[in-house]
Amino acid sequence: MQTKQLRYWMLYDWANSAFATTMLAAVLPIYYQSVAGKGLEQAASYWGFTQTVAMLLVALSAPVLGAMADLSQRRMAFLRVFAWIGSLSCILMSLAGEGDWMLVSILFVLGTLGFSGGNTFYDSLLPQLALPEERDEVSAKGYMYGYIGGGVLLAINVVMLEKFSWFGLPDKISATQAVFITVGVWWFLFSLPLFRTVKDPARTAARPIGLYIKEGFGRVGVTIKRLPKYPELLKYLLSFWFFNDGITTIISMSAIYGAELGIGTTHLIVALLITQFVGIPFTFLFAKYARAIGSKRALYISLLAYMGIVGMGYFMQNALHFYLLAFMVGMVQGGSQAVARSIYSQMVPKAYAAQFFGFFSLSGKVSASIGPAVFGTVGLLTGSTRTAILSILFFFIVGLIMLRFVDIDKGKREAEAAEEQEHLLGSSLLSPKEKSSLQRDEDQTLL
């Protein structure tokens, strides 16, 4: 283990998680509703559409970025560029004032691209820096650094917003703009140790961008063609796309929903801070709970909890209610996502694990763009944010129904059978005729 490099790798999670907490979940949505979107009848709907555009852009770029990470050997160079794009977009957000909702939307889309696009290259560094037996622990520690780093800056931001005079700021709007600058500076400064320590290998011949596009989308096409060989995995993916959309919509829309209902900025941010820190222990507790009762049953329970959260959100009246909902989200948020990923991993053929997980990430981003769009559309059509929040129930209900028909054990057997076929194709014990027959079956699936 390269201790210093791994420590700085984890520190990058500390750095960019400030965007996830302050910009994505807490402060920026409220600013969008009360300042940048001032004059818009349904600012929450426009924020939902902004989320959709950002997610679709990330999804469309993901295959190309993945190919770049694998083929270019320029991971650090690309990571620097995307980190700087994200950091600069946060700093420039301080220039947006009343009515500047379009500027905020554009900068948020760029920030999201910097955040998610950079993570493609950041994640791909793990095999380079850690031994196989170390990666689970290092990955978990990276997430922990992110939870803590994002939470620490958000706590500082709360003080800045409440006691803005301590910082020589005239009002809360100026304090919020200063908060955006802190996110960009935090992201940039805590990224520097990684940038200075981990270097790319000697530059090889440059490849045309067309190669990355062809390779990236080619991988997606091959994975889609393979999916029919794994019926249980396919059914689970359909279920995941729906309930994941519900979860991500709650994460991205909760703050602006509370602001639309008149809950104060400080209450909203403190509640989301509660979610952040409650999520740390409950993610690990939920994992133990899932081992005790079974992962599918644990996922059921978490999704039912989310449905209860949505229902309670519809009737929410004051800050105390929002605090309660924030605590409940913290109890199930990390655990449900971890269990969902674990179930998927059990039904993925090992020979194509990287390929299938790449598709899992890509398709999850595409599906996650639909929920905010539905939220925004329902809000505009009905003129009611409360009705819009109820629309999220649809995604959980459909996801739960589809999950009911997934047989995880059968999915494991399907993956093992595919693994065995892959082994036989490479085995010298088979005759050329037998190999040709097995390969024909594989090729037929892909046609």
N, C-alpha and C positions, 0 to 999 in steps of 0.2 A: 504494500500500500504506500503510495506517495503522499505522505501525511499532509504536507503543506499544500500541495495542489488540490487534494480532496477537500481540505478545509476551505480553500478559496472557491472551489466549485460549489460547495454548500452555501457559502456566503453570497453567491449570486442569487440564490433563492431568497435569501434575506433581502437582497437589493430590490429585485423586481416584484416581490410580493406587495410592496407598497402600492403599486399600480392596482393590483387586484383588490386590495382593501379600500384605499382612499378614493381611487378614481372609478373603479368598476362598481363597487358595492355601496360605499358610504357617502362621501362628500359630494362628488361630482353630480350624481343623480339629483340630489336635493338642490344644488346650485342651478342645474338645468331647469328644474321646475319653477324655482322661485325668482331667478335672476335672468339667465340666458333665454329662457322660454317665456318670459313675462309678456303677456299679451296673447299668447296662444291659448285657445280654449281647452285643449287637451294636450298639455305638455307631456304627460305620461305616455300618450300614444306616439308622439314624435320620438321620444326617447326609446320606445320599443322598436320603432322602425330603424333607428340608429343602430341598436343592438343587432338587428337582423342583417343590415348591410355589413357591419363589422364581421359578424360570424361567417357570412357567405364569402367575403373576401379572404378571410383566413382559411376557410375550407378549400377554396379554389386554388390558393397558393400552396397549400400543405403538400400535395404530391411533388410539386416542383422543388420545394425547399427540402423535402426528404431526400430526393435524388441528389440535390446539391450536397447535402450532409454526407451522403454515402460515397459519392464519386469525386468530389472536388478536392478533398483533403484540405479544405480551407475553412474548417468549422469555426475557428476563433475569429477569422477575418469577417465572416458573415455574422457571427454573434455580436461582434462589436458594432457593426452597421445597424443591426436591428435594435440593439440596446440604445444606441444613440438616437435613432428615430423615435423610440418610445420615450426616452428621457426628454428630448427636445419638445415633443408634442405636449408633455405635461407642463413644461416651463412656459411654452407659448400660450397655454390655456389661461394663464394669468392676464392675458390681454383682452379676454372676452368679458364684456359687461352686459348690461341690460339689453335684451332683444337679440343678442348675438348667438342664437341657438344654432344657426347653420355653421358658424365657425367652430363652435363647441363640438357639433356632430362630426365635422370633418377631422378635427384634431383627435377626437376620441377614436375614430376609425383607424387613423394612423397609429395612435398609441396602442390599440389592440393588436394591430399587425406587428408592431415592434415587440410587444409582449409575447404573443403566441408564436410568431415567426421565430423570434429569438430562442424560445424554448425548444424548438425543433433541433437547433444546433447544440444548445445546452444539454439536452437529454442525450444526444448522440455522443457526447464526451465521456459519459459514464463508463462504457466498456473500455475506453482508452486509459482511464485513470484508475479503475478499481478492478481487482481480480473477481472472477465469477462468484466465489463464495462470499465476497464482501459486498456485493451490489445491493442486496436487499436491505442490509443495515445502512449503507451509505445513502440509498434512495430515501429511506424513511427519515434519516437524519436531515436530509435536504428539505423534505416537507416540513419537518419540525422547525428548522431555521426560518423557513418561509412564514409559518404561522406566527412565530415570535417576532420576526423582523417587521412584518406587516402590522402586527398588533402594537408593537412599540411605537412606530411612527404614527399610527392612528391615534394612540393615546396622547402623543405630543400635539397632534393636530387638534384634538378636542380642547386642550389647554389654550392653544393659539386662538381658537374660535371663541372661547368663553372669556378669556382674559386678554383680548387683543391689545388693550392699552399697555400691558406689560412689554409688548414687543414693539411699541411705538407706532401701532397701526390705528387709523382713525375710526374704523367701523368694521362690522362683520364681513361686509363684501370684500373689503381690502384684505382682511384676514384670510378669507377663503382663497382669494387669488394668491396670497403668499403660501398657503397650504399646497396649492398646485406646484409652486416652485420647489417646495421642500421635497415633493415626491420625485421630481426630475433630478434634483441634486442628489438625493438619497440613492436613487437607482444608479446614477453615474458614479458616485464616489465609491460605493461598496462593490461595484463591478471591477474597479481598477486592479485590485489584487489578482483576480483571475486573469485579466487581460495581460498583466505584466509577467505572470508566472507560467502560464500554459501557452505554448507556442505551436503553430502549425508546422508540419514537416516541410522540407525543402519544396519549393514550388515546382509543380510538374507542368506539362504543357496545358495551356488553357483549353477548355472545352466550350463549344458554342452553347448558348442558352437553349437552342432548339433540342439539343441532346437531353438536357435536364427535363424539358417539357415532355419529350417523347418517352423517356425512361420513367418519369414520375407517374404519368397517366397510364402508361403501359402496365405498371404494377397494379394500379387500381383495377384495370380491365381484367387482368389475369385472376385477381382475387375474386372479383364478381363471378367470373366463369367457374371458379372452384366451389363457390358456396353451395350450389345444389347437391354436392356430394355429402354435405353435412346438414341434413334437414333440421336437427334440433338446434344447432348453432344458428341457423338462419331464423328459426322461430324466435330464439332468444334475442337476436339482433333487432328484429321487428319490435319486440316488447321493449327493449332497451331504448330504441329511438324515441318511443313515446314517453316513458317515465323519465328519461334523462332530460327531455325537453321541458317537462314540468319542473324538475329540480333546478335546471339552469335559469328558467324564467323567474322562479322565486328569488334566486340569488341576485339576478340583475334588475328586477323590478320592485323589490320590497321597499327600498328606501324612497323611491319616488312615489310609490303608492301611499306610504305613510305621510309624505309631505303633502300630497293631494288631499289627504283627510285632515290636514291642519296640525299634525304633530310637529312639535318644534325640532329644529335642526339638531340641537344638542342631544335631545332624547333619542332621535333616530340614530345618530352616530354612536352614542353610548350603547344602544341596544345591539348594533352590529359589532361593536367591540366585544360585547358579551358572547355573541355567536362565535367570534374568533377564538376566544380563550376557552369557552366551554367545549369547543370542537376538539381541542388537544387531548384531554383525557378520554372523552367519550368515543373518539375514533378507535382507540385501543380497547376500551371496554366493549364496544360493539363487536370488534373482531373476535374477542373471547366468547361473547354471547352467540355469535354466528357459528363458532366451532361447536358449542354445546347443543344447539337446537337444529343446526343445519343451515347452510347459506341461503337456500331458496326461501325457507320459512322466515329467516331473519330479514331478507329483502322484502317479503310480503309485509311484515310488521312495519318496516321503515316507510314503505309506500303508503300504508294505511295511516301512519302518523302524519305524513305529508298531506294527505287528504283532509285530516282533521285540522291541520294548520291552515290550509286554504279556507275551510269552512269557518274557522274562528276569525280568520283575517277579514272575511266578508262582514262580520258583525263587530269588528274592532272599533272602539270609540276613543280611546285615550292612550297616553304613553305607557301606562302600566300594562295594558293589553299587548302593546308592541314589545315590551320587555319580555313578557311571558312567551310570546311567539318566537322571539329571538333565541331565548333559552332552548325552546323545543327544537328549533332548526339546528342549533349547535349540537344537540343530542344525537341527531340522525344524519346530518349532512355528510360528514367525512366517512362515517361507517357505511352508509348506503352506497356511496360511490366506490369505496374500497371493496365491498362485497360484490357489487355489480361487476367490477373488473375481475375479481377472483373467479366468479362463475364463468365468465367468458374464457378465462385462461384455462379452465378445466376441459373445455370442449374444443380448444384450438389444437390442430395437429402440430406437433413440435417442429416438424420439418419446415413448416411455413409460418412459424410463430411471429417473426418480425413482420412479414407481409400482412398477416391477418390483424396484428395489433395496429399497424399503420392504417389499415382500412377502418378499424374500430375507432381510432381517433378522428379520422377524416369524416366518417359517416356521422359520428356523434356531433361534430361541429355543424354539419349541414342540418341535421335534425334540430339542433339547438337554436337555429335561426328562425324556426317556424313559430315557437311559442311567443316570443316578444311581438312578432308580427300579428298573431291572432289577438294577443292582449291589446295592441294598439288599434287594430281594426274594430274590435268589439267596443272599445272605449269611445272611438269616434262615432260609431253607428248609434250607440245607446246614450252617449253623453254621460256615462256613469263609469267611474273607475272601479266601483264595487262590483258591478256586473262583469267588468273585464277580468277582475281577479278570479271570479268564479269559472271563467273559461278555462283556467288551468286545470280544473278538476277533470276535464275531458281527457287530458294526456295521461293522468294517473289511472283513470278508470280503464282506458283501452290498454295501457301497459300492464295493469294487473290481470286483466282477462287473458291477454296473450301469454303472460308468464305462467298462468295456470296450465297451459298445454305444453310447456317445455319439460322434457324428461332429461334431467342433467346426466343421470347414469347412462342413458342411451347415447347422449351426446358424447360422453367420454369414450364409449365403445366405438362410435363412428370415427372419432379422432384416432384411436388406437389402431383401427382397421386400416385407415389411410397411412398411418405410420408404418404398419407392417408391409403394406404394398410398396411404400417407398424403399423399405429395407430390401425387399425381395428384388426390386428393380436393380438395385446395386449389388446384389449377391451373385457371386460366381457359381453358386450351386444351381442356378437356373440355366436352362439351355437358351441359346439365342432365340429360338422360336417362342419359348415361354415368356422371355423378357419382352419380345415384340408384341405378344398378345396383351400383356399387362400395360405396356406403354400405349397400345392402341386404345385400351379402355380409358386411360388417363387423358389421352389426346381428344377422345370423343367427348369427354366431359367439358373440355375447354373450348370446343368448337361451337 
